[in-house]
Amino acid sequence: MEPMGSQQADMSEVPRVTGLTDSRDFYTKYVAGAMPVVLADVARSATHGIEWDDDFLLRACRTDQGHPWRSIIEVNKIIVTNTRWPLLEDWDFCQYILNYSKPAYSDSMYVVSPLTDPGVQLGKHVALPSVLRCSEVHESVHDTRLWMSSGNTSSSLHFDTHENLMLQVVGTKSVYFWPPSESHLTYMDYHNRFGLSPVNPDRVDLERFPLFAQLKRGKVAHLRAGDALLIPDGWWHQVRTWPGKNVAVTWEFEPYEGLEALWPSGSFERYLNEQTWSKQVRMKYANKKDVTVRHGAIKCDETVDERLTADSFKCSENHHTAAGCNFKCLPQTCITQQMLERENGFFYAG
């Protein structure tokens, strides 16, 4: 009945790298390699060193039209189920800033809201991180999102189906990781939603979930303000923030849309026919890593304007056409397009 990670002696530290700004190196070493990494000072650079105190946030709590931003405000900071409801649907971000630290609200209010909503001023204060400036990677960004609370939040154990670069702007947090290969030990096959574990991360019941004690190759990242963290697609993770104001911004990108076309012959069909979620996950990410490593680095012979900000991205993971998007390579991203060209010797028009 101890918190996840606290009794697992084999947990190693996620590598911490200082001075990495080159987007091709970031892709080659960490994104294509599917490895978490902490990047010192990347978040501080993206926010230009501005302190996000409450006065600053109040000045940025409205849209360009002068209306208060109708952000998504949750009333639960401890997530142990597969839902994030209920929401404070009558509140806006200005009200949130004025109230989130008051005793009546500090234990419950949590903003998890996209900065890509039309006219959101706060998004203009988060520049595109230098490590995402390769045009192929930039064109796969589908959302930027604000995460803010008064601290003491705890997420479920889950994985994302996209890459996630999280900028820690204010406060501290810890993120506990396990690779996709450990999926059969998370009891995801006994849950009712894909990508989630039913194990309570704050009170791990090993009598009910004995296989969880066999998890190996775990890692932990301890973040402080100014850091950025790559959370790779498919890696199980559980996020905890510590007491005090906590603000993060995530850049969510998906450079491998359509990568299944490059899996070994017949493997995609076997993947689709597999009835067990954990086996599907292990198959998917083993094939993905094999393809990305085998095909080497992206070109990265063009970088995008460093002045781009978080409000610039209009696509979401639900878009299937280029209408209204900033992508150039839909329905497949530029990285996947390059890999197909290398494999088959043809040009995909996209």
Protein Blocks (a to p, Z undefined) as FASTA:
>chain_A
ZZehjlmmkbccddddehiabfklmmmmmmmnopacddehklmmmnnopacdfklmmmmm
pcfkopacdddddfbfbdcbfbfbdcdfkbcfklmmmmmmpmklmmmgccdddfkbghia
klmmpccdfklmpfklmmmpcbdcddddeejiacdddddfbdcddddfbdcdddddddfk
lmmmnommmccbehiafbdfklccfklmmmlmmpghiacddddehiacdddehiacdddd
dedjdddddddddfkgoklmmgcehklmmmmmpmbfklmmmmmmmmmmmmmmmnopafkl
accdfkbcfklpmbdfkbcbfghpabfkbcbdfklmmmmmmmnopaceZZ
